[in-house]
Amino acid sequence: MREPNDYQDERGSVAIAISAAFKVVVPSALVFGLAWLLVIIHRRVYDGMLLENPYQVETATLNVDVTPSWAVAAEDDLAPVPFPFPGKVCSLKTPDLPRRLAAFYEASPWVDRVEKVEVRLPNQVKVRIVVREPVVAVKWGETHYLVDKRGVRLPGQYTDLAKVPYLLFRVSGVQASLPKPGERWADVGIPAGVAVAAALRDGGVEQELAIEAIDVANVEGRLDPNRSEIVLHTGERTAIEWGRSPWTKKFGEPTMDSKLENLRLALEAAPGLRGVKYLKLQFDRPYMAYR
């Protein structure tokens, strides 16, 4: 497998030189949540790539590592995905080449989907890949596991989240067993935690609060139906009762926007919620108690 070199880690346009023949391009759309890789065999290296058969290329140039540069080495015992084209060379006229190449990349737990595989004879292949991005970090014992917006677990274990170049909220209280990388976490608290994290981030309040964890242990009232299903814990030792899960079907729960507005009102009255013991957002107006 070819590994990236000459990596330039920027949030705008990033180019990773895979070899003289390949580039992986992550455009500025990454800022808006769409991370995609474009793998190209360039015509300018045509003479160096072509063998006796003008439609053959070295198979190694088709095998690109899509693991992000910031990712820790996966400690999971993941069986390597066999590359679908054995041998040193591959014909671009190989039957089902686009389908087989797409299936190979989609087998990576880092890949959300392959949007397009295009073969342009005599010497060009383009693969457009959407890469999974972490949105929350699930606290699991003394370590963390990253989860994307679909609730899919990403590879690796993380003890130092500061090295991950994303704003991640910690989610605690997950009860279902740990899934394998690339699989959804089968716990009702995961989609609830992801939705609350997205609301806090989109609502622009995360900068005003040092939220240490989004506790989802009681989602669907599995611990106590009379308590708030979701509780946010801050660095100021404030417990913010969010109320029910965003996916609840029960009547009378305020909207996400209403809860965010209640949170803003509370922050105006007590910046950073300093001195506040607990805050309830699940009513028409915020209710808070001081220490």
C-alpha positions as CSV (number, residue, x, y, z in Angstrom):
1,M,0.0,0.0,0.0
2,R,1.3,3.4,-0.9
3,E,1.4,5.9,2.0
4,P,1.1,9.7,1.8
5,N,4.2,11.8,1.9
6,D,4.8,15.5,1.7
7,Y,1.7,16.1,3.8
8,Q,0.5,19.7,4.2
9,D,-2.0,19.9,7.0
10,E,-4.3,22.9,6.3
11,R,-8.0,23.4,6.6
12,G,-8.1,24.9,3.1
13,S,-6.7,22.9,0.2
14,V,-4.5,20.0,1.1
15,A,-2.5,18.0,-1.4
16,I,-0.9,14.7,-0.5
17,A,1.7,13.4,-2.9
18,I,1.2,9.6,-3.0
19,S,3.8,9.0,-5.7
20,A,4.9,10.5,-9.0
21,A,1.7,9.2,-10.4
22,F,-0.9,9.9,-7.7
23,K,-2.3,12.8,-5.7
24,V,-5.0,12.8,-3.1
25,V,-6.8,16.2,-2.9
26,V,-8.9,17.4,0.1
27,P,-10.6,20.6,-1.0
28,S,-11.8,23.6,1.0
29,A,-15.2,21.8,1.2
30,L,-13.6,19.9,4.2
31,V,-14.4,23.0,6.3
32,F,-18.1,22.4,5.6
33,G,-18.0,18.7,6.6
34,L,-17.4,17.1,3.2
35,A,-14.0,15.5,3.3
36,W,-13.3,13.8,0.0
37,L,-10.3,12.4,-1.7
38,L,-9.6,12.5,-5.4
39,V,-7.1,9.9,-6.6
40,I,-5.7,10.6,-10.1
41,I,-3.2,9.0,-12.3
42,H,-1.7,12.0,-14.1
43,R,-1.1,12.1,-17.8
44,R,2.2,13.9,-17.2
45,V,3.7,10.7,-15.9
46,Y,2.2,8.7,-18.8
47,D,5.6,7.5,-20.1
48,G,6.8,6.4,-16.7
49,M,3.6,4.4,-15.9
50,L,2.9,2.7,-19.2
51,L,4.3,-0.8,-19.7
52,E,4.3,-2.8,-22.9
53,N,0.5,-2.9,-22.8
54,P,-0.6,0.8,-23.0
55,Y,-3.6,0.1,-20.7
56,Q,-1.6,-1.4,-17.8
57,V,-0.5,0.4,-14.7
58,E,1.3,-0.7,-11.5
59,T,-1.3,-2.0,-9.0
60,A,0.6,-0.3,-6.1
61,T,-0.4,3.1,-7.5
62,L,-4.1,2.2,-7.1
63,N,-3.8,1.3,-3.5
64,V,-3.9,4.5,-1.5
65,D,-3.9,4.8,2.3
66,V,-6.9,6.9,3.3
67,T,-6.1,7.0,7.0
68,P,-5.9,10.6,8.3
69,S,-2.4,11.8,9.3
70,W,-3.6,12.7,12.8
71,A,-5.1,9.2,13.5
72,V,-3.4,7.1,16.2
73,A,-2.2,3.7,15.2
74,A,-5.2,1.4,15.5
75,E,-4.8,-1.1,18.3
76,D,-7.8,-3.0,17.0
77,D,-7.0,-6.4,15.5
78,L,-8.2,-5.5,12.1
79,A,-7.7,-8.0,9.3
80,P,-6.2,-6.2,6.3
81,V,-8.5,-5.9,3.3
82,P,-7.1,-7.9,0.4
83,F,-6.4,-5.7,-2.6
84,P,-8.6,-6.9,-5.5
85,F,-6.0,-6.8,-8.2
86,P,-3.1,-9.3,-7.5
87,G,0.2,-9.0,-9.3
88,K,2.4,-6.0,-10.0
89,V,0.4,-4.7,-12.9
90,C,-3.3,-4.1,-13.6
91,S,-5.1,-3.6,-16.9
92,L,-7.4,-0.6,-16.9
93,K,-9.7,-2.8,-19.1
94,T,-10.1,-5.2,-16.3
95,P,-13.8,-6.2,-16.0
96,D,-15.6,-4.6,-13.1
97,L,-12.6,-2.6,-12.2
98,P,-14.6,0.4,-10.9
99,R,-16.9,-1.8,-8.8
100,R,-14.0,-3.8,-7.3
101,L,-11.9,-0.7,-6.6
102,A,-14.9,1.0,-4.9
103,A,-15.6,-2.1,-2.8
104,F,-12.0,-2.1,-1.7
105,Y,-12.1,1.5,-0.5
106,E,-15.5,1.1,1.1
107,A,-14.2,-1.7,3.2
108,S,-12.0,0.8,5.1
109,P,-13.6,2.0,8.4
110,W,-12.4,5.5,7.5
111,V,-14.5,5.6,4.3
112,D,-18.2,6.7,4.5
113,R,-18.8,6.0,0.8
114,V,-17.2,6.0,-2.6
115,E,-19.1,8.5,-4.7
116,K,-17.4,7.8,-8.0
117,V,-14.8,5.6,-9.8
118,E,-14.0,6.7,-13.3
119,V,-11.6,5.0,-15.7
120,R,-10.4,7.2,-18.5
121,L,-8.3,5.3,-21.1
122,P,-5.5,5.1,-21.7
123,N,-4.0,6.2,-18.4
124,Q,-6.3,7.8,-15.9
125,V,-8.4,6.6,-12.9
126,K,-10.4,9.0,-10.6
127,V,-11.8,7.9,-7.3
128,R,-14.0,10.2,-5.3
129,I,-14.2,9.2,-1.6
130,V,-16.1,10.7,1.3
131,V,-14.1,10.2,4.5
132,R,-15.7,9.8,7.9
133,E,-15.1,12.7,10.3
134,P,-15.4,12.4,14.1
135,V,-18.1,14.5,15.8
136,V,-18.0,13.1,19.3
137,A,-15.6,11.1,21.5
138,V,-17.2,8.3,23.6
139,K,-15.7,8.0,27.0
140,W,-14.9,4.3,27.6
141,G,-13.1,3.6,30.8
142,E,-9.8,5.5,30.7
143,T,-9.8,6.0,27.0
144,H,-12.0,7.4,24.2
145,Y,-13.4,6.2,20.9
146,L,-14.3,8.5,18.0
147,V,-17.7,8.4,16.4
148,D,-19.0,10.0,13.2
149,K,-22.3,11.7,12.6
150,R,-23.9,8.4,11.7
151,G,-22.9,6.8,15.0
152,V,-20.1,4.8,13.3
153,R,-17.1,4.0,15.4
154,L,-13.7,5.0,13.9
155,P,-10.5,3.1,14.4
156,G,-8.1,3.7,17.2
157,Q,-8.2,4.5,20.9
158,Y,-7.5,8.1,22.1
159,T,-6.3,9.2,25.5
160,D,-5.3,12.7,24.3
161,L,-8.1,14.3,22.4
162,A,-6.1,17.5,22.0
163,K,-4.2,15.9,19.2
164,V,-7.4,15.4,17.2
165,P,-8.0,18.4,14.9
166,Y,-11.8,18.6,15.5
167,L,-14.0,20.2,18.2
168,L,-15.2,17.1,19.9
169,F,-17.7,16.8,22.7
170,R,-17.2,13.8,25.1
171,V,-20.2,11.5,25.4
172,S,-20.5,9.4,28.6
173,G,-23.0,6.9,29.9
174,V,-23.0,4.7,26.8
175,Q,-24.1,1.2,27.8
176,A,-24.0,-1.0,24.7
177,S,-20.9,-3.0,24.0
178,L,-18.0,-1.6,22.0
179,P,-18.4,-2.2,18.3
180,K,-15.7,-2.9,15.7
181,P,-14.3,0.0,13.7
182,G,-16.7,0.8,10.8
183,E,-19.8,-0.4,12.7
184,R,-22.6,1.6,14.2
185,W,-22.6,1.8,18.0
186,A,-25.9,0.1,19.0
187,D,-26.8,2.4,21.9
188,V,-29.7,4.8,21.9
189,G,-27.5,7.3,23.6
190,I,-25.1,7.7,20.7
191,P,-27.5,9.4,18.2
192,A,-28.9,11.5,21.1
193,G,-25.4,12.6,22.1
194,V,-24.4,13.3,18.5
195,A,-27.6,15.5,18.0
196,V,-27.0,17.5,21.2
197,A,-23.3,18.0,20.3
198,A,-24.4,19.3,16.8
199,A,-26.9,21.6,18.4
200,L,-24.4,23.1,20.8
201,R,-21.9,23.6,18.0
202,D,-24.3,25.1,15.5
203,G,-25.9,27.3,18.2
204,G,-22.5,28.9,18.9
205,V,-22.6,28.4,22.7
206,E,-19.8,25.9,23.0
207,Q,-17.3,28.7,23.4
208,E,-19.1,30.0,26.4
209,L,-19.2,26.7,28.3
210,A,-16.5,24.3,29.3
211,I,-18.6,21.2,28.7
212,E,-16.8,18.2,29.9
213,A,-19.3,15.5,29.0
214,I,-22.7,14.9,27.5
215,D,-24.2,12.2,29.8
216,V,-26.6,9.9,27.9
217,A,-26.9,7.1,30.5
218,N,-30.6,7.9,31.1
219,V,-31.8,8.2,27.5
220,E,-35.3,6.7,27.1
221,G,-35.5,6.7,30.9
222,R,-33.5,3.5,31.2
223,L,-32.2,4.5,34.6
224,D,-35.0,6.6,36.0
225,P,-37.9,7.8,33.9
226,N,-38.5,10.8,36.2
227,R,-35.0,12.3,35.6
228,S,-33.6,14.2,32.7
229,E,-32.6,11.9,30.0
230,I,-29.5,13.9,29.0
231,V,-27.3,15.9,31.4
232,L,-24.4,18.2,30.4
233,H,-21.6,18.5,32.9
234,T,-19.4,21.6,32.8
235,G,-15.9,22.4,34.1
236,E,-17.7,24.7,36.6
237,R,-19.4,21.7,38.2
238,T,-22.7,22.7,36.8
239,A,-25.3,20.0,35.8
240,I,-27.3,21.2,32.8
241,E,-30.5,19.1,32.4
242,W,-31.3,19.0,28.7
243,G,-34.4,16.9,29.1
244,R,-35.4,14.2,26.7
245,S,-33.5,12.9,23.8
246,P,-33.9,14.9,20.5
247,W,-35.5,11.8,19.0
248,T,-38.2,11.4,21.7
249,K,-41.7,10.9,20.5
250,K,-43.3,12.0,23.8
251,F,-45.5,15.0,23.7
252,G,-44.6,18.4,25.3
253,E,-40.8,18.4,25.0
254,P,-39.5,21.8,23.9
255,T,-37.7,22.0,20.6
256,M,-33.9,22.1,20.3
257,D,-34.0,25.8,19.4
258,S,-36.1,26.5,22.6
259,K,-33.6,24.7,24.8
260,L,-30.7,26.6,23.1
261,E,-32.5,29.9,23.7
262,N,-33.0,28.9,27.4
263,L,-29.3,28.2,27.6
264,R,-28.4,31.6,26.1
265,L,-30.7,33.4,28.6
266,A,-29.1,31.5,31.5
267,L,-25.6,32.5,30.2
268,E,-26.7,36.1,30.1
269,A,-27.7,36.0,33.7
270,A,-24.7,33.9,34.8
271,P,-21.7,34.1,32.4
272,G,-20.1,30.7,32.1
273,L,-22.7,29.5,34.6
274,R,-20.2,30.2,37.3
275,G,-21.7,29.6,40.7
276,V,-24.7,27.7,39.2
277,K,-25.3,24.2,40.7
278,Y,-27.8,23.1,38.1
279,L,-29.8,24.4,35.2
280,K,-33.0,23.0,33.7
281,L,-33.6,23.6,30.0
282,Q,-36.6,21.4,29.5
283,F,-39.3,23.9,30.4
284,D,-40.7,27.0,28.8
285,R,-38.1,29.1,30.7
286,P,-34.8,28.2,32.1
287,Y,-34.7,27.4,35.8
288,M,-31.4,27.4,37.7
289,A,-30.2,27.1,41.2
290,Y,-27.0,28.6,42.7
291,R,-24.7,27.0,45.1
